[in-house]
Amino acid sequence: MGKQQIPLKLTATRFVRAIKLFMTSDVGGRAGFLLASLVILFGGISALNVVNSFVGRHFMTAIAERQTAEFVRQAILYTGAFAASTIASVIARFAEERLALLWREYLTRRAIGVYMTDGIFYRLGIQGKVSYPDQRIAEDVKAFTTTTLSFLLMLLSSVLTVFTFSSVLWLISPLLFFTAVIYAAFGSFMMIVLGRPLINLNYNQLDSEAAFRSGLIQVRENAESIMIEGSEQRHADRLLKQFDSLATNFRRIIGINRNVGFFATGYNWMIQIIPVVIIAPAFMRGDMEFGVITQSAAAFAMLVGAFSFIVAQFNSISNFATVVARISSFLEAIEDIRGQTDSSLELVEAEGSLGYERLTLTPPTGAPLVKDLSVLVPADTRVIVAGEGDAASTALFRATAGLGASGTGRIVIPPRQHVRFLGQRAYAGPGTLRQILALPERSIETTDDQILALLRDLGLARDLALSDLDSEQDWPTLLSPREQQLVLLASAIIAVPSYIVLEKADTIFGHELLVAILRLLAERRIACVNFAESGAPRASYDAVLEYGPDGSWKWIDQKQKA
């Protein structure tokens, strides 16, 4: 797996754009209200922290000077300030989580909408520009929204802390204020120098983890085939190789985290010592009361913590930069695909029949598979597409289904609700049978008994009961590939399309069952086009579209021959 370098400028641009899109979306009003509430709450929390510092100062002085009445009064004030801070903090956390969820809902719905439109999900996989888009939609969007809000609010808190505690620390000691600024600047610089490699390493780690998890899932989904083939060791070696890549990258991360940890731990310990070292001599000379020492220590820690945002959050920032970069590259890949157009081969949806106009399909190398094809497939006709070899049949099916092909000409298909495709490999997916069959209003199968009868007519040997229609199951594990094909064929028939387009139906269903299926389609006046293997029987069809090895073709009307 190649090592990913993250373009930070592009990542920052994408980050700002994502925030802008969210705030100007249809949920932007709710988001703006929650964000404004958070700003007000964090401002209140920052003000309460200043109050707490002065109350704490007088509280500790009262203890040192044994002033009982003042001690009680300051204790009451201390308790009230802490109670107010607690309420404000809890409400702020609640608002933050609600805003994060609102943002995640918006981004996830938008990402799925884009991903599942115009075949983007398919073309991303074919081109291989983005690894594991599923993880980017599920995990990275979640991390992006949650972490972005967390960082923005921490940054807001840091800015408010700088403004409020700078004056407090300046009043105590200008020297202490300048020390805090210089110390925080030094810490931030060193943390960037030591930890910057973590950004790219974390990016690669997420891909390594996803690759390992994907390999395990593939073994589980293909367990039977692996057992039959006896290829356990080959797959085990592949899994171990993926894990070795994961572990090697993680060892580098651990090494850098060690160096960062040494610096960050020492840096944080020194924060506790520096203000006491600077202020204690003034107290010993009698120039300051005892409470000032505790106040200066707290104010110094707050100010340095605010200035040291990078030091305190560097690990999280490096992970966050990785997440933003992954989402950025995902969106960029989608935009690249959307911008790709093939003006030489058109796929047009139009009312009427399925047809081809001067279509030529050319493989990357070699002679054209189909040359200058112009055919109109009439409605209510059963057609077989066959010839010498399978390459032309496969290429023509894929081009008709919109899977991408190289060539020239025009393919005209009815609107998608009037044409259904069934490839050689079927995937019913989990859910209920009723969801898979997707019964439309115009279907003639209006009752559950009629739906089950259709499945039996199609040759589904499995005995299904009415309860199975609404039973949530992982059907790909319960049904064989052939049974899944029959269920999806039933779904296509129930949709009452004008055309059903099949790929290698003889191989899938067998000749006898296919003849029965063609008869059933004829009874329902549904046209069928079967892109068959060479040598498939042709007697049960109304017409044959035969192609030759040189790309030539001819249309044979078997009704007239009969």
QUIWO-V521016 format. One record per residue. N is the residue number from 1. BURIAL is b if it has 9 or more other C-alpha atoms within 8 Angstrom, else e. Layout:
[[N:BURIAL] [N:BURIAL]]
This chain:
[[1:e] [2:e] [3:e] [4:e] [5:e] [6:b] [7:e] [8:e] [9:e] [10:e] [11:b] [12:e] [13:e] [14:b] [15:b] [16:e] [17:e] [18:e] [19:e] [20:e] [21:e] [22:b] [23:b] [24:e] [25:e] [26:e] [27:b] [28:b] [29:e] [30:e] [31:b] [32:b] [33:e] [34:b] [35:b] [36:e] [37:b] [38:b] [39:b] [40:e] [41:b] [42:b] [43:b] [44:b] [45:b] [46:b] [47:b] [48:b] [49:b] [50:b] [51:b] [52:b] [53:b] [54:b] [55:b] [56:b] [57:b] [58:b] [59:b] [60:b] [61:b] [62:b] [63:b] [64:e] [65:e] [66:e] [67:b] [68:e] [69:e] [70:b] [71:b] [72:e] [73:e] [74:b] [75:b] [76:e] [77:b] [78:b] [79:e] [80:e] [81:b] [82:b] [83:e] [84:b] [85:b] [86:e] [87:e] [88:b] [89:b] [90:e] [91:b] [92:b] [93:e] [94:e] [95:b] [96:b] [97:b] [98:e] [99:b] [100:b] [101:b] [102:b] [103:b] [104:b] [105:e] [106:b] [107:b] [108:b] [109:e] [110:e] [111:b] [112:b] [113:e] [114:e] [115:b] [116:b] [117:e] [118:e] [119:e] [120:b] [121:b] [122:e] [123:b] [124:b] [125:b] [126:e] [127:e] [128:e] [129:e] [130:b] [131:e] [132:b] [133:e] [134:e] [135:b] [136:b] [137:b] [138:b] [139:e] [140:b] [141:b] [142:b] [143:b] [144:b] [145:b] [146:b] [147:b] [148:b] [149:b] [150:b] [151:e] [152:e] [153:b] [154:e] [155:b] [156:b] [157:b] [158:b] [159:b] [160:b] [161:b] [162:b] [163:e] [164:b] [165:b] [166:b] [167:e] [168:b] [169:b] [170:b] [171:e] [172:b] [173:b] [174:b] [175:e] [176:b] [177:b] [178:e] [179:e] [180:b] [181:b] [182:e] [183:b] [184:b] [185:b] [186:e] [187:b] [188:b] [189:e] [190:e] [191:b] [192:b] [193:e] [194:b] [195:b] [196:b] [197:e] [198:b] [199:b] [200:b] [201:b] [202:b] [203:b] [204:b] [205:b] [206:e] [207:b] [208:b] [209:b] [210:b] [211:b] [212:b] [213:e] [214:e] [215:b] [216:b] [217:e] [218:e] [219:b] [220:e] [221:e] [222:e] [223:e] [224:e] [225:e] [226:b] [227:b] [228:e] [229:e] [230:e] [231:e] [232:e] [233:e] [234:e] [235:b] [236:e] [237:e] [238:e] [239:b] [240:e] [241:e] [242:b] [243:b] [244:e] [245:b] [246:b] [247:e] [248:e] [249:b] [250:b] [251:e] [252:b] [253:b] [254:e] [255:e] [256:b] [257:b] [258:e] [259:b] [260:b] [261:e] [262:e] [263:b] [264:b] [265:e] [266:e] [267:b] [268:e] [269:e] [270:e] [271:b] [272:b] [273:e] [274:e] [275:b] [276:b] [277:e] [278:e] [279:b] [280:b] [281:e] [282:b] [283:b] [284:e] [285:e] [286:e] [287:e] [288:e] [289:b] [290:b] [291:b] [292:b] [293:b] [294:b] [295:b] [296:b] [297:b] [298:b] [299:b] [300:b] [301:b] [302:b] [303:b] [304:b] [305:b] [306:b] [307:b] [308:b] [309:b] [310:b] [311:b] [312:e] [313:e] [314:b] [315:e] [316:e] [317:b] [318:b] [319:b] [320:b] [321:b] [322:b] [323:b] [324:b] [325:b] [326:b] [327:b] [328:b] [329:b] [330:b] [331:e] [332:e] [333:b] [334:b] [335:e] [336:e] [337:b] [338:e] [339:e] [340:e] [341:e] [342:e] [343:e] [344:e] [345:b] [346:b] [347:b] [348:e] [349:b] [350:e] [351:e] [352:e] [353:b] [354:b] [355:b] [356:b] [357:b] [358:b] [359:b] [360:b] [361:b] [362:b] [363:b] [364:e] [365:e] [366:e] [367:e] [368:b] [369:b] [370:b] [371:b] [372:b] [373:b] [374:b] [375:e] [376:e] [377:b] [378:e] [379:b] [380:b] [381:b] [382:b] [383:b] [384:b] [385:b] [386:b] [387:b] [388:e] [389:b] [390:b] [391:e] [392:b] [393:b] [394:b] [395:b] [396:b] [397:b] [398:b] [399:b] [400:b] [401:e] [402:e] [403:e] [404:e] [405:b] [406:b] [407:b] [408:b] [409:b] [410:b] [411:b] [412:b] [413:b] [414:b] [415:b] [416:e] [417:e] [418:b] [419:b] [420:b] [421:b] [422:b] [423:e] [424:b] [425:e] [426:b] [427:e] [428:b] [429:e] [430:b] [431:b] [432:b] [433:b] [434:b] [435:e] [436:b] [437:b] [438:e] [439:b] [440:e] [441:e] [442:e] [443:b] [444:e] [445:b] [446:e] [447:e] [448:b] [449:e] [450:b] [451:b] [452:b] [453:e] [454:b] [455:b] [456:b] [457:e] [458:b] [459:e] [460:b] [461:e] [462:e] [463:e] [464:e] [465:e] [466:b] [467:e] [468:b] [469:b] [470:b] [471:b] [472:e] [473:e] [474:b] [475:b] [476:b] [477:e] [478:e] [479:b] [480:e] [481:b] [482:b] [483:b] [484:b] [485:b] [486:b] [487:b] [488:b] [489:b] [490:b] [491:b] [492:b] [493:b] [494:b] [495:b] [496:b] [497:b] [498:b] [499:b] [500:b] [501:b] [502:b] [503:b] [504:b] [505:b] [506:b] [507:e] [508:b] [509:b] [510:b] [511:b] [512:e] [513:b] [514:b] [515:b] [516:b] [517:b] [518:b] [519:e] [520:e] [521:b] [522:b] [523:e] [524:e] [525:e] [526:b] [527:b] [528:b] [529:b] [530:b] [531:b] [532:b] [533:b] [534:b] [535:e] [536:e] [537:e] [538:e] [539:e] [540:e] [541:b] [542:b] [543:b] [544:b] [545:b] [546:b] [547:b] [548:b] [549:b] [550:e] [551:b] [552:b] [553:b] [554:e] [555:b] [556:e] [557:b] [558:b] [559:e] [560:e] [561:e] [562:e]]
